[in-house]
Amino acid sequence: MTRSASSEPFERGWDEPWYRVRTKGFQASFLPGDGEDLDAVCNVDVLVTLADGSRWTATVFTVAEAERLMDLWAGTGEALGGSYFWVSDGLIVRSPGIDSMTGVIAGLIANGEFSDIFQPAGDT
């Protein structure tokens, strides 16, 4: 995926409990676990604020994390014994890490699919 210069992060850092990545086109606020390695994040809630001020949410999982959860549920009986994976606001990505996930968000905005996947956050 090729990202435009406008989607390249120009500011990133902690604003506890959020890890925020700001670009010219959007701000992504991730909520990783305490002490979690940002390059290894594989299951995280994210709030995206677009340039127009609208706010959108999703939970981002890696393929490996979805498989791990389904394997776990096979033993606990959840989700019909791990036979399916479903979340209403879920986005599954191939690679872990905040940078990788930010790249996917930028790509979804660029190709017009963002609002088909992320859910409006409303006035929270």
C-alpha positions in Angstrom: 0.0 0.0 0.0 1.3 3.4 -0.9 0.5 6.2 1.5 0.3 9.8 0.5 2.4 12.4 2.3 -0.7 13.8 4.0 -1.2 10.5 5.8 2.3 10.2 7.1 2.4 10.6 10.9 3.9 13.9 12.0 3.2 13.5 15.7 2.9 10.5 17.9 3.0 9.8 21.5 1.3 9.0 24.8 -1.7 11.0 26.1 -2.5 8.5 28.8 -4.3 6.2 28.5 -4.3 6.8 24.7 -1.4 6.4 22.2 -2.1 9.1 19.6 -0.9 9.2 16.0 -1.6 12.5 14.2 -1.4 13.0 10.5 -2.6 15.9 8.3 -5.7 13.9 7.5 -6.7 12.2 10.7 -5.8 11.5 14.3 -5.9 7.8 15.5 -6.1 7.3 19.3 -5.2 3.7 20.2 -5.9 2.2 23.6 -3.2 -0.5 24.1 -2.8 -2.5 27.3 -0.5 -1.1 30.0 3.1 -1.8 29.0 2.2 -3.4 25.7 4.8 -3.3 23.0 3.5 -0.9 20.4 5.1 -2.9 17.6 3.4 -6.0 18.7 -0.2 -4.8 19.4 -2.6 -7.3 17.9 -5.9 -6.4 19.6 -6.8 -2.8 20.2 -9.6 -0.3 20.3 -9.1 2.8 18.2 -10.9 6.2 17.9 -10.2 8.0 14.7 -11.0 11.7 14.3 -11.1 12.8 10.7 -10.1 16.3 9.4 -13.8 17.2 9.3 -14.1 16.6 13.1 -16.1 13.4 12.8 -15.2 10.6 15.1 -15.1 6.9 14.3 -14.4 3.7 16.2 -13.3 0.1 15.6 -11.5 -2.7 17.4 -8.6 -3.9 15.3 -7.4 -7.5 15.5 -4.6 -9.3 13.6 -5.4 -12.5 11.8 -3.2 -14.3 14.3 -5.1 -12.8 17.2 -8.4 -13.9 15.8 -7.0 -17.4 15.4 -5.7 -17.3 19.0 -9.0 -16.3 20.3 -10.9 -18.9 18.3 -8.5 -21.6 19.6 -9.1 -20.4 23.2 -12.8 -20.5 22.7 -12.6 -24.0 21.3 -11.7 -25.0 24.9 -14.1 -22.7 26.7 -17.1 -23.3 24.5 -17.6 -19.7 23.6 -18.6 -18.8 20.0 -19.9 -22.3 19.4 -16.6 -23.8 20.6 -14.5 -21.4 18.6 -16.2 -22.1 15.3 -16.7 -18.4 14.4 -15.3 -14.9 15.2 -17.6 -11.9 15.0 -17.6 -8.3 16.4 -19.8 -5.5 15.1 -17.0 -3.0 14.9 -14.1 -5.3 14.1 -11.4 -4.8 11.5 -8.9 -7.7 10.9 -5.5 -6.8 9.6 -2.6 -8.9 8.6 0.3 -7.3 10.6 0.6 -6.3 14.2 1.7 -2.9 15.5 0.4 0.6 15.8 2.3 1.8 12.7 0.9 -1.0 10.6 -2.6 -0.3 11.8 -2.2 3.4 11.1 -1.2 2.6 7.6 -4.3 0.5 7.1 -6.5 3.3 8.4 -4.8 5.8 6.0 -5.4 3.4 3.2 -9.1 2.9 4.0 -9.5 6.7 4.1 -7.7 7.1 0.8 -9.7 4.4 -1.0 -13.1 5.5 0.4 -13.8 2.3 2.4 -13.2 3.8 5.8 -16.9 4.7 6.7 -18.0 1.2 5.5 -15.8 -0.4 8.2 -15.5 2.1 11.1 -18.6 3.0 13.2 -19.5 6.6 13.9 -18.7 7.5 17.5 -21.3 10.1 17.9 -21.0 12.7 20.6 -19.2 10.9 23.4 
